[in-house]
Amino acid sequence: MITASIVTYNHHLLEFEPVLRSLFASPVDVVYVIDHSDSMLELKAELQEFAQRVLKGEPELREKASRGFELVYIPHENNGYGGGHNVALQEALSRGSEYHLVVNPDIWFGPEVIPSLVNYMSEHPQVGQMMPKVLYPNGQIQRLAKMLPSPMDMIGRLCLPNFIIKRRNTMYELQQSGFTKILNVPYLSGCFMFFRMSALKEVGLFDEHFFMYAEDIDMTRRMHQKYETLYYPATTIYHTFTRGSRKSMRLFRIHIVNIIMYFNKWGWWKDSDRQVINDNVRKQIGGQI
């Protein structure tokens, strides 16, 4: 069984219709929509109508619906990005799901993506988490596979102009890798996290102390301690990537608070594991960074 989850917050259906259509066209058995909205009472009805209309529209989708495909809507108190996905992950674990996709509302992809990830994971049992190549809608690469951040990396990216931190960013974002080969990296973006559920059960679900923005660093790092966490450029997805914390003071504050929590948990300047892990990433790229 393959399951997937989307966490929404005051999203209208049109805003995440592309990712729903992507999931409908993929070999996903259950899609969970965890709704953290305050006043989107009509969303459940809209989702039901949308699913019925789309699933009846094509023979392949009608067949999928007849085999028991489900779109599950769960309204839930807003306990953060990871907390919302944990609701779906617990449900998926109880159903015996083998693979699960945590995905943002602003993602879309072709029907070949999930089969490609499943095939690779089935042949490589040491892999616990994967993320494909991620592109902007205009086709430019998004640099979302990274080394573990130091405090200077995160503070610089949030508060300093690019010309000051350009060299650090080049290293931190693995830009010299060219993003053309498979890399085992300790930080994969939360916009698209494809998990082996047995591995996730072993390392634990999202740490709900993180409300937003650092839960993906923490999760990938914990998974990376026991399994390979791969950037996998053999298949591609698209991501709008609005960078909300650079446009909203509220989100900027949340970002800062959660980054502080991350370093409180793992260490600020004294984090010996970070150095070892990042050195291993450098070796994969031939010592270029």
MARKE-209219 format. One line per field, with one value per residue (C-alpha): residue in three letters; x, y, z. Coordinates in nm, 2 decimals. Example, Ala and Ser with C-alpha at 12.3 -4.5 7.8 and 13.67 -1.06 7.14 Angstrom:
// residues 2
rest = (ALA_SER)
c1 = (1.23_1.37)
c2 = (-0.45_-0.11)
c3 = (0.78_0.71)
// end
This chain:
// residues 289
rest = (MET_ILE_THR_ALA_SER_ILE_VAL_THR_TYR_ASN_HIS_HIS_LEU_LEU_GLU_PHE_GLU_PRO_VAL_LEU_ARG_SER_LEU_PHE_ALA_SER_PRO_VAL_ASP_VAL_VAL_TYR_VAL_ILE_ASP_HIS_SER_ASP_SER_MET_LEU_GLU_LEU_LYS_ALA_GLU_LEU_GLN_GLU_PHE_ALA_GLN_ARG_VAL_LEU_LYS_GLY_GLU_PRO_GLU_LEU_ARG_GLU_LYS_ALA_SER_ARG_GLY_PHE_GLU_LEU_VAL_TYR_ILE_PRO_HIS_GLU_ASN_ASN_GLY_TYR_GLY_GLY_GLY_HIS_ASN_VAL_ALA_LEU_GLN_GLU_ALA_LEU_SER_ARG_GLY_SER_GLU_TYR_HIS_LEU_VAL_VAL_ASN_PRO_ASP_ILE_TRP_PHE_GLY_PRO_GLU_VAL_ILE_PRO_SER_LEU_VAL_ASN_TYR_MET_SER_GLU_HIS_PRO_GLN_VAL_GLY_GLN_MET_MET_PRO_LYS_VAL_LEU_TYR_PRO_ASN_GLY_GLN_ILE_GLN_ARG_LEU_ALA_LYS_MET_LEU_PRO_SER_PRO_MET_ASP_MET_ILE_GLY_ARG_LEU_CYS_LEU_PRO_ASN_PHE_ILE_ILE_LYS_ARG_ARG_ASN_THR_MET_TYR_GLU_LEU_GLN_GLN_SER_GLY_PHE_THR_LYS_ILE_LEU_ASN_VAL_PRO_TYR_LEU_SER_GLY_CYS_PHE_MET_PHE_PHE_ARG_MET_SER_ALA_LEU_LYS_GLU_VAL_GLY_LEU_PHE_ASP_GLU_HIS_PHE_PHE_MET_TYR_ALA_GLU_ASP_ILE_ASP_MET_THR_ARG_ARG_MET_HIS_GLN_LYS_TYR_GLU_THR_LEU_TYR_TYR_PRO_ALA_THR_THR_ILE_TYR_HIS_THR_PHE_THR_ARG_GLY_SER_ARG_LYS_SER_MET_ARG_LEU_PHE_ARG_ILE_HIS_ILE_VAL_ASN_ILE_ILE_MET_TYR_PHE_ASN_LYS_TRP_GLY_TRP_TRP_LYS_ASP_SER_ASP_ARG_GLN_VAL_ILE_ASN_ASP_ASN_VAL_ARG_LYS_GLN_ILE_GLY_GLY_GLN_ILE)
c1 = (0.00_0.11_-0.04_0.01_-0.08_-0.13_-0.16_-0.37_-0.43_-0.69_-0.62_-0.89_-0.93_-0.80_-0.47_-0.39_-0.59_-0.27_-0.11_-0.44_-0.46_-0.09_-0.18_-0.49_-0.29_-0.02_-0.04_-0.14_-0.42_-0.51_-0.47_-0.52_-0.60_-0.53_-0.71_-0.58_-0.80_-1.01_-1.31_-1.30_-1.62_-1.69_-1.36_-1.48_-1.78_-1.56_-1.31_-1.58_-1.74_-1.40_-1.29_-1.62_-1.60_-1.23_-1.23_-1.53_-1.37_-1.12_-1.14_-0.81_-0.93_-1.26_-1.08_-0.87_-1.18_-1.34_-1.03_-1.09_-0.89_-0.98_-0.96_-0.98_-1.05_-0.95_-1.02_-0.76_-0.64_-0.34_-0.05_0.20_0.32_0.48_0.20_-0.06_0.13_0.17_-0.21_-0.20_0.11_-0.05_-0.35_-0.13_0.07_-0.25_-0.35_-0.02_0.11_0.45_0.54_0.41_0.45_0.45_0.38_0.31_-0.01_0.20_0.36_0.27_0.43_0.38_0.25_0.60_0.74_0.61_0.67_1.03_1.08_0.91_1.12_1.44_1.35_1.24_1.58_1.77_1.65_1.90_1.71_1.46_1.37_1.39_1.33_1.34_1.49_1.27_1.21_1.05_0.75_0.99_1.22_1.50_1.65_1.55_1.85_1.66_1.91_2.16_2.42_2.33_2.32_2.54_2.40_2.59_2.43_2.08_2.13_2.30_2.03_1.76_1.92_2.22_2.23_2.32_2.66_2.79_2.68_2.72_3.03_2.87_2.55_2.74_2.87_2.56_2.34_2.58_2.57_2.90_2.74_2.54_2.24_2.28_2.37_2.22_2.34_2.30_2.24_2.12_1.87_1.59_1.32_0.98_0.80_0.83_0.94_0.89_0.93_0.97_0.72_0.92_1.21_0.99_0.84_1.19_1.32_0.99_0.74_0.78_0.89_0.59_0.80_0.87_0.57_0.72_1.04_1.28_1.08_1.23_1.59_1.52_1.34_1.59_1.88_1.72_1.65_2.00_2.14_2.01_1.92_2.02_1.83_1.86_1.84_1.73_1.75_1.64_1.28_1.14_0.87_0.76_0.72_0.58_0.79_0.65_0.91_0.64_0.88_1.03_0.70_0.52_0.66_0.45_0.60_0.95_0.91_0.79_1.09_1.34_1.18_1.19_1.55_1.65_1.47_1.66_2.00_1.89_1.81_2.12_2.38_2.49_2.86_2.94_2.78_3.05_2.81_2.73_3.09_3.13_2.80_2.89_3.24_3.08_2.86_3.17_3.34_3.04_3.10_3.47_3.58_3.47_3.31)
c2 = (0.00_0.35_0.65_1.03_1.33_1.70_1.96_2.26_2.59_2.82_2.67_2.68_2.36_2.53_2.60_2.23_2.07_2.01_1.79_1.60_1.53_1.41_1.18_1.05_0.96_0.78_0.44_0.59_0.40_0.66_1.04_1.22_1.59_1.73_2.06_2.31_2.59_2.80_2.86_2.64_2.45_2.40_2.23_1.88_1.90_2.05_1.77_1.50_1.66_1.70_1.34_1.20_1.42_1.35_0.98_0.92_1.12_0.86_0.48_0.43_0.65_0.48_0.14_0.29_0.40_0.06_-0.10_0.11_0.43_0.68_1.05_1.11_1.45_1.52_1.85_1.90_2.17_2.35_2.17_2.25_2.10_1.79_1.75_1.75_1.49_1.28_1.24_1.09_0.89_0.72_0.63_0.50_0.29_0.14_0.04_-0.13_0.12_0.03_0.37_0.72_1.06_1.38_1.65_2.02_2.17_2.36_2.05_1.87_1.58_1.32_0.96_0.81_0.97_0.75_0.42_0.53_0.60_0.27_0.07_0.22_0.17_-0.19_-0.27_-0.08_-0.17_0.06_0.37_0.52_0.85_1.00_1.33_1.38_1.67_1.97_2.25_2.58_2.61_2.78_2.48_2.62_2.39_2.43_2.37_2.17_1.89_2.04_1.97_2.00_2.37_2.55_2.85_3.08_2.91_2.97_3.31_3.43_3.30_3.47_3.80_3.88_3.99_3.73_3.87_3.82_3.46_3.35_3.13_2.96_2.91_2.75_2.49_2.45_2.40_2.16_2.37_2.23_1.88_2.00_1.81_1.55_1.24_1.05_1.19_1.06_1.39_1.47_1.74_1.70_1.95_1.89_1.98_1.62_1.35_0.99_0.74_0.37_0.32_0.05_0.29_0.58_0.36_0.28_0.64_0.80_1.04_1.42_1.60_1.81_2.06_2.21_2.40_2.48_2.52_2.29_1.97_1.85_1.91_1.72_1.44_1.38_1.40_1.13_0.91_0.97_0.82_0.48_0.48_0.65_0.97_1.02_1.31_1.12_1.33_1.05_1.18_1.53_1.73_2.09_2.32_2.68_2.76_3.09_3.15_3.26_3.36_3.62_3.79_3.76_3.89_3.63_3.34_3.50_3.49_3.13_3.04_3.20_3.04_2.69_2.73_2.82_2.51_2.30_2.41_2.38_2.02_1.92_2.17_2.52_2.54_2.21_1.95_1.69_1.47_1.76_1.79_1.41_1.39_1.70_1.57_1.25_1.46_1.64_1.30_1.20_1.51_1.44_1.70_1.98_2.18)
c3 = (0.00_-0.08_0.10_0.09_0.30_0.24_0.52_0.42_0.60_0.46_0.11_-0.15_-0.35_-0.67_-0.49_-0.44_-0.72_-0.92_-0.65_-0.60_-0.98_-0.96_-0.67_-0.84_-1.15_-0.94_-0.77_-0.44_-0.25_0.01_0.01_0.34_0.35_0.70_0.72_0.97_0.85_1.09_0.87_0.55_0.62_0.26_0.17_0.26_0.03_-0.25_-0.21_-0.23_-0.54_-0.70_-0.64_-0.77_-1.08_-1.16_-1.07_-1.30_-1.59_-1.72_-1.75_-1.56_-1.27_-1.26_-1.23_-0.95_-0.76_-0.80_-0.64_-0.32_-0.37_-0.09_-0.04_0.33_0.47_0.84_1.00_1.28_1.52_1.39_1.55_1.28_0.96_1.11_1.36_1.09_0.88_1.19_1.20_0.85_0.92_1.23_1.02_0.74_0.98_1.12_0.77_0.70_0.44_0.30_0.15_0.23_0.06_0.26_0.01_0.00_-0.16_-0.42_-0.58_-0.90_-1.09_-1.35_-1.30_-1.34_-1.03_-0.75_-0.94_-1.00_-0.63_-0.52_-0.77_-0.64_-0.28_-0.34_-0.48_-0.21_0.14_0.30_0.17_0.41_0.25_-0.10_-0.28_-0.66_-0.85_-0.78_-1.03_-1.03_-1.28_-1.52_-1.52_-1.30_-1.04_-0.67_-0.44_-0.18_-0.09_0.16_0.42_0.78_0.87_1.11_1.30_1.06_0.76_0.89_1.04_0.72_0.49_0.69_0.78_0.55_0.18_-0.07_-0.17_0.19_0.23_-0.14_-0.07_0.23_0.04_-0.25_0.00_0.21_-0.10_-0.27_-0.58_-0.71_-0.73_-1.03_-0.89_-1.16_-0.95_-0.66_-0.33_0.03_0.21_0.56_0.48_0.22_0.19_0.35_0.03_-0.09_0.15_0.03_0.32_0.37_0.65_0.83_0.85_0.97_1.23_1.36_1.37_1.48_1.33_1.31_1.62_1.71_1.90_1.56_1.43_1.09_0.89_1.09_1.11_0.78_0.89_1.21_1.04_0.76_1.01_1.23_0.93_0.80_1.12_1.03_0.66_0.34_0.26_-0.11_-0.35_-0.66_-0.98_-1.21_-1.18_-1.15_-0.97_-0.98_-0.68_-0.67_-0.36_-0.23_0.05_0.29_0.58_0.35_0.29_0.63_0.96_1.14_0.94_0.98_1.36_1.34_1.13_1.37_1.67_1.52_1.39_1.75_1.87_1.62_1.74_2.10_2.03_1.82_1.93_1.82_1.77_1.93_1.70_1.62_1.43_1.19_1.09_1.03_0.83_0.62_0.55_0.41_0.18_0.05_-0.02_-0.24_-0.45_-0.48_-0.23_-0.45_-0.16)
// end
